[in-house]
């Protein structure tokens, strides 16, 4: 039962953080291109790369706390399905180049951000 509570608590915080970061970025950079979602997903990649590497190799944290961070917070904070929906909407509107840029950019930058987070976790 405790793991479900940790997932729920992490998920609540992650979804609030996602809304806050996405809204802040979207308000500053506009909404024609989904900058907010991109920033959320890239920061989530750094966070998951760091957290799982750091907790897995460096810190003697109770494994149940991974439910809070990885499954709860990051699971709610970053929603890959949103990327797919926004890409589909761009394709439907005829913005093929923008859709391709967004999909490929998210994949490549996300992989790079995950690597950076893992490298930070290894270094600490």
ABEGO torsion letter per residue (X at the ends): XAAAAAAAAAAAAAAAAAAAAAAAAAAAAEAABBAAAAAAAAAAAAAAAAAAAAAAAABBBBAAAAAAAAAAAAAAABBAAAAAAAAAAAAAAGBAAAAAAAAAAAAAAAAAAAAAAAAAAAAX
